[in-house]
């Protein structure tokens, strides 16, 4: 009974955050801070639609979180390309921190009070409250960073905003997923979707290959952002990995002879990709460079490669108990992806040193791990010939 009274009182105060969001946006306009104006606009967007989502829920609400997630990432990356740093003002810092603190407290109280409510409206409100916190943090960080070195302001704002934008995007995707699955829990919704994907083989193939396509796209974006041809070479290698995975997935349900033919194609693609990668890495011994990345870009590349490494390890573990030709081909693809992930991780970490100090080690790592990929492909071809000889013997 007491919880119901608290919830009823909180509903009467739902308009209060909207008032502070308007004040925040007005203060940002007064201080002429482009970054804070953008954050204020997103807060007002989320606060207004938060009240609407309280009465009208559905999958469409996810769009209201995904749009500000994209805007937050774009806004946070903008200081790297344009001069957006505001002039330092102790009064401005105090006002902004006070407004952010009040809004963060209101969102946190709302999350705590509604944490045990099971209805769809309360669950949707919790998603919007968490989204508000994701926008408030970059706004606070952008102001507090003015107390320190201004030279790192753009990089740290970009890092904080992009991370929080990613979290906000996940909130939007989670809202969409749960809404489409009848507002089940996140874990139950994921299990339901995965079972449906595995039941429909074409969708399963699309998701498996689409994962590699997404990795290629991210590497291409990073290669453009860092002006690094070495990153572009890694993107091309990922294209080879994606093609090999696609060929391996086509083995499903085929006759043994056709599976062996596709297995040889997988081995050949991996060998060729590894050979090209090792060949490209040789140029680093003769004055070539793997690139010099900024601190933010190097951290982003390292974080991305760790994620890719984890995905490939997961695929290996998932297939460890399967001994058919398709599973073996997919294991080889994941193994080759892991090998080259080591090179990219080392390159990102070593870029903090002087350019001449790590070119040799980067080239050596590229040649060694590229050579290991070639070796994996060659061993797979030999194994395929042995397997085919046994198959022909059994048929006779």
Residue, then its C-alpha position, 0 to 999 in steps of 0.5 A: x500500500x505504501x509503495x502504491x502511494x509513493x508511486x502515485x506521488x511520483x507520477x504527480x512529479x513526472x512533469x518536474x524533470x521536464x521543467x529542469x530540462x527546459x531550464x538546462x536548454x535555456x542555460x546552454x543557449x545563454x552560455x552559447x555552448x554548442x555541445x550543451x545545447x545539443x545535450x539539452x535538446x536531447x534531454x528535452x526530446x527524451x523528457x517529452x516523449x517519456x511522458x508520452x510513453x507513459x500512456x502509449x507504449x509499443x515498439x515505436x518507442x524504441x525509435x525515440x531512444x535510437x535517434x538520440x543515440x545516433x545524435x549523441x555519437x555524432x555530436x560527441x565526435x564533432x569536436x574532433x573535426x570542429x572547434x566546439x570547446x566553450x570558454x571556461x567560466x566557473x559560474x557556468x560550470x556551477x550552474x551546469x553541474x547543479x542542473x545535471x545533478x538535480x536531473x540525475x537525482x530525479x531520474x535515479x529516484x524514478x528508477x528506484x521507485x519503479x524497479x519492482x513494478x511489472x506493468x509495461x508502462x513502468x518498464x518503458x519509463x525505466x528505459x527512458x530514465x536510464x536514457x536520460x542518465x546516458x545523456x546527462x553524463x557526457x554533458x557533465x563530463x564536457x563541463x568538468x573537463x574544462x577544469x583540466x587540460x583543454x588539449x584533451x577535451x575533444x578526445x575525452x568528450x568523444x570517448x565519453x559521448x560515444x560510449x554513452x551513445x552506444x549504451x543508449x543505442x542498446x537501450x533502444x534495441x532492448x526496448x524494440x526486442x522486448x516489445x516485439x516479443x510481448x514484453x518478456x525479459x531481455x534474456x528470454x526475448x533473446x532466446x526466443x529470437x535465437x531459436x527462431x533464427x536457427x529454425x529458419x536456416x536462411x536467416x541464420x546464414x544471413x546473421x552469421x555472415x552479416x556479423x562479418x560484414x559489420x566487422x568489415x564496415x567498422x574497420x573501413x570506417x576506422x581506416x577512413x577516420x585514422x587515414x590508415x591503409x593498414x586498417x584497410x588491409x585488415x578490412x580486406x582480410x575480414x572480407x576474406x573471412x566473411x566469404x570463407x564463412x559464407x562458403x562453409x555455411x553453404x555446406x549444410x545439408x549437402x552431399x559429402x562430395x559437395x561438402x568436400x568441394x566447398x571445404x577445399x574452397x574454404x581452405x583456398x580462400x583462407x590460404x589466399x587471404x593469409x598470403x596477401x596479409x603476410x605479403x602486405x606486412x612485408x612492406x613494413x620491413x622496408x620503410x612502410x608504416x602501419x599508421x600512427x593513431x591518436x589515443x582515442x582511436x588506438x583505444x577504440x581499435x584495441x577495444x574493437x579487436x578485443x570484442x572481435x576476439x571474444x566473438x571468434x572464441x565464442x564461435x570456437x567453443x560453440x562448435x567444439x563438440x561438433x565433428x562434421x565437415x561444416x563445423x570443422x570449416x567454421x572452426x578454421x574460419x574462427x581460428x584464422x580470425x583470432x590470429x589476425x586479431x592479435x596483429x591489429x591489437x598489437x598495432x593499436x597498442x604499439x602506436x603509442x610509441x615512436x613510429x620507427x620503433x614498432x614498424x618492424x614488430x608490426x611487420x613481423x607479427x603480420x608475417x608470422x600470423x599471416x603465415x599461420x593462416x596460410x599454414x592452417x589453410x594448407x593443412x586443411x587442404x591436406x586433411x581434405x584430400x585424406x578425408x576424400x580418399x577415405x570417402x572414395x574407399x568407403x564408396x568402393 
